[in-house]
Amino acid sequence: MTDSELHTDIHSIAPIPDADRSSTGLQQMWIWAGANIAPVNTWQARDVCIRHRERRAQMTEMTE
């Protein structure tokens, strides 16, 4: 690994000065969107809803 491939965060949690920023807000938005609006998340949420509905139906049958 060369020095150009390895970057360290010298700012920690402090705001990053404009001169040190290497990407735009639009470029960062796509990274965020890819992580948060992924198809896998949609399918997982769907599965959770279906399982919850099935368990609720089973519980209702048991109490009747």
Secondary structure, 3 states (H helix, E strand, C coil): CCCCCCCCCCCCCCCCCHHHCCCCHHHHHHHHHHHHCCHHHHHHHHHHHHHHHHHHHHHHHHHC
